[in-house]
């Protein structure tokens, strides 16, 4: 027996209340649960009891301190993390096999090396590039759907990881070794250049993944 929209909405609400906050995880679980319930149409149990019977088969556990689907969500995190890393690695290899990107990267590294000899100029040059990188990120991060997608959360983590550690590259040598990288233009060029290049390519990768996920989300909203 085919489930009604109200019944499907009920299951979706239960999943959300039980800690499954990511819409893409809920959709996958919902598809499995609905299929299972529709195959059990002859069951003598009422609908709500049947739902929780399927939940238990999937690993639902009574847990008042967090998600009742903790293991399932953990498995999704691990699975998606592996897929995203693999796709990001493939995207990076493709980008760096592009002569134009390689040429731009070399020019940028050289530009940072030259500018690093003038600390005041380096400050403004870095700020200009940083603003160019941050504005696209602000656009993505202000999309409400972004925070509810487990896929995009993992994509953003790997796409912007070098920018996340940028301050560590600058501050840790100073704190622990009293080593000022700004006295060494070649180090400035490598740290600033590689961070900028990786973040720019990360934004490119994130944009493609965002578009795919956004298309799926829009289609789901029309159902």
C-alpha positions as CSV (number, residue, x, y, z in Angstrom):
1,X,0.0,0.0,0.0
2,X,1.3,3.4,-1.0
3,X,1.9,5.8,1.9
4,X,0.1,9.2,1.9
5,X,2.0,12.5,1.9
6,X,0.8,13.0,5.5
7,X,2.3,9.7,6.6
8,X,5.6,10.5,4.8
9,X,5.7,13.9,6.5
10,X,5.1,12.2,9.8
11,X,8.1,10.0,9.3
12,X,10.2,12.9,8.2
13,X,9.3,14.9,11.3
14,X,10.1,11.9,13.5
15,X,13.5,11.5,11.9
16,X,14.2,15.2,12.5
17,X,13.1,15.1,16.1
18,X,15.4,12.1,16.6
19,X,18.5,14.0,15.6
20,X,18.6,13.5,11.8
21,X,19.0,17.2,11.0
22,X,20.6,16.9,7.6
23,X,18.0,16.9,4.9
24,X,20.0,14.8,2.5
25,X,20.5,12.1,5.2
26,X,16.7,12.2,6.0
27,X,15.8,11.8,2.3
28,X,18.0,8.6,2.0
29,X,16.6,7.2,5.2
30,X,13.0,8.2,4.3
31,X,13.3,6.4,1.0
32,X,14.4,3.2,2.7
33,X,11.7,3.4,5.4
34,X,8.9,4.1,3.0
35,X,9.9,1.2,0.8
36,X,10.0,-1.1,3.8
37,X,6.6,0.0,5.1
38,X,4.9,-0.3,1.8
39,X,6.2,-3.9,1.6
40,X,4.6,-4.6,5.0
41,X,1.1,-3.4,4.1
42,X,-0.5,-6.6,5.5
43,X,0.9,-6.1,9.0
44,X,-1.6,-6.1,11.8
45,X,0.4,-3.3,13.6
46,X,-0.9,0.3,13.4
47,X,1.1,2.7,11.3
48,X,3.0,4.4,14.1
49,X,4.1,1.1,15.6
50,X,5.2,-0.1,12.1
51,X,7.3,3.0,11.7
52,X,9.2,2.4,14.9
53,X,9.6,-1.3,14.1
54,X,11.4,-0.3,10.9
55,X,13.4,2.3,12.9
56,X,14.6,-0.4,15.3
57,X,15.7,-2.6,12.3
58,X,17.7,0.4,11.1
59,X,19.5,0.9,14.4
60,X,17.2,3.3,16.3
61,X,18.0,3.3,20.0
62,X,16.4,5.1,23.0
63,X,18.8,8.0,23.7
64,X,17.7,11.0,25.7
65,X,21.1,12.8,25.4
66,X,21.4,13.0,21.6
67,X,20.4,11.4,18.3
68,X,18.6,8.1,18.4
69,X,20.2,7.3,15.0
70,X,23.7,8.2,16.1
71,X,25.4,5.2,14.5
72,X,23.6,5.8,11.2
73,X,24.6,9.4,11.1
74,X,28.2,8.5,12.0
75,X,28.3,6.0,9.1
76,X,27.0,8.7,6.8
77,X,29.7,11.1,7.9
78,X,32.4,8.5,7.3
79,X,31.0,7.5,3.9
80,X,30.5,11.0,2.6
81,X,33.9,12.1,3.9
82,X,35.6,9.4,1.9
83,X,33.6,10.3,-1.3
84,X,34.3,14.0,-1.0
85,X,38.0,13.5,-0.4
86,X,38.2,11.3,-3.5
87,X,36.3,13.8,-5.7
88,X,38.4,16.7,-4.4
89,X,41.6,14.9,-5.0
90,X,40.4,14.1,-8.6
91,X,39.4,17.8,-9.1
92,X,42.8,19.0,-7.9
93,X,44.6,16.7,-10.3
94,X,42.5,17.9,-13.2
95,X,43.1,21.5,-12.2
96,X,46.9,21.2,-12.0
97,X,47.0,19.4,-15.3
98,X,45.5,22.6,-16.8
99,X,48.5,24.7,-18.2
100,X,46.5,27.9,-17.6
101,X,46.0,27.2,-13.9
102,X,49.7,26.1,-13.5
103,X,50.8,29.4,-15.2
104,X,48.6,31.5,-12.9
105,X,49.9,29.7,-9.9
106,X,53.5,30.3,-10.8
107,X,52.8,34.0,-11.5
108,X,50.9,34.3,-8.1
109,X,53.8,32.7,-6.2
110,X,56.3,35.0,-7.9
111,X,54.0,38.0,-7.1
112,X,53.9,37.1,-3.4
113,X,57.7,36.6,-3.4
114,X,58.2,40.1,-4.8
115,X,55.6,41.8,-2.6
116,X,57.0,40.0,0.5
117,X,60.0,42.3,0.4
118,X,57.7,45.2,1.3
119,X,55.7,44.4,4.4
120,X,53.3,47.3,4.1
121,X,52.5,46.5,0.4
122,X,52.2,42.8,1.4
123,X,49.5,43.7,3.9
124,X,47.3,45.4,1.3
125,X,48.0,42.9,-1.4
126,X,47.0,40.0,0.9
127,X,43.9,41.9,2.1
128,X,42.8,42.4,-1.5
129,X,43.2,38.7,-2.4
130,X,41.5,37.7,0.9
131,X,38.5,39.8,0.1
132,X,38.3,38.2,-3.3
133,X,38.2,34.8,-1.7
134,X,35.9,35.6,1.2
135,X,33.0,37.2,-0.7
136,X,32.1,33.9,-2.6
137,X,32.3,32.0,0.7
138,X,29.9,34.5,2.4
139,X,27.4,33.9,-0.5
140,X,27.5,30.1,0.0
141,X,27.5,30.2,3.8
142,X,24.4,32.4,3.9
143,X,22.4,29.9,1.9
144,X,20.1,28.3,4.5
145,X,20.2,24.9,2.8
146,X,24.0,24.8,3.2
147,X,23.8,24.2,6.9
148,X,21.3,21.4,6.6
149,X,23.3,19.3,4.1
150,X,25.8,16.8,5.3
151,X,27.3,16.6,1.9
152,X,28.0,20.4,1.7
153,X,29.3,20.5,5.2
154,X,32.0,17.9,4.3
155,X,32.7,19.7,0.9
156,X,33.3,23.0,2.7
157,X,35.6,21.4,5.3
158,X,38.0,20.0,2.7
159,X,37.6,22.8,0.1
160,X,38.7,25.5,2.6
161,X,41.0,23.6,4.9
162,X,44.1,25.5,4.0
163,X,42.4,28.9,4.7
164,X,41.4,27.4,8.1
165,X,45.0,26.7,9.0
166,X,46.4,29.9,7.6
167,X,46.9,31.6,11.0
168,X,48.6,28.5,12.3
169,X,51.2,28.7,9.6
170,X,51.9,32.3,10.5
171,X,51.5,32.3,14.3
172,X,52.8,28.9,15.5
173,X,56.4,29.4,14.3
174,X,56.4,32.8,16.1
175,X,54.9,31.4,19.3
176,X,56.9,28.2,19.7
177,X,60.2,29.0,17.9
178,X,60.3,32.8,17.9
179,X,60.6,32.5,14.1
180,X,59.1,35.3,12.0
181,X,58.3,34.0,8.6
182,X,57.9,37.6,7.3
183,X,61.7,37.9,7.4
184,X,61.9,35.2,4.7
185,X,60.1,36.2,1.4
186,X,60.3,32.7,0.0
187,X,58.3,31.3,3.0
188,X,55.8,34.1,2.7
189,X,55.4,33.3,-1.0
190,X,54.9,29.6,-0.3
191,X,52.4,30.0,2.6
192,X,50.4,32.9,1.1
193,X,50.6,31.6,-2.4
194,X,49.7,28.0,-1.7
195,X,46.9,29.0,0.6
196,X,45.4,31.4,-2.0
197,X,45.7,28.9,-4.8
198,X,44.2,26.0,-2.8
199,X,41.3,28.2,-1.5
200,X,40.5,29.5,-5.0
201,X,40.4,26.0,-6.4
202,X,38.5,24.9,-3.3
203,X,35.8,27.6,-4.1
204,X,35.6,26.3,-7.6
205,X,35.1,22.8,-6.4
206,X,32.6,23.9,-3.8
207,X,30.6,25.8,-6.4
208,X,30.2,22.7,-8.6
209,X,29.1,20.6,-5.6
210,X,26.8,23.4,-4.3
211,X,25.1,23.6,-7.7
212,X,24.5,19.9,-7.9
213,X,23.1,19.7,-4.3
214,X,21.0,22.9,-4.8
215,X,19.4,21.4,-7.9
216,X,18.4,18.3,-5.9
217,X,17.1,20.4,-3.1
218,X,15.0,22.6,-5.4
219,X,13.4,19.5,-7.0
220,X,12.6,18.0,-3.6
221,X,10.9,21.3,-2.5
222,X,8.5,21.0,-5.5
223,X,7.3,17.5,-4.5
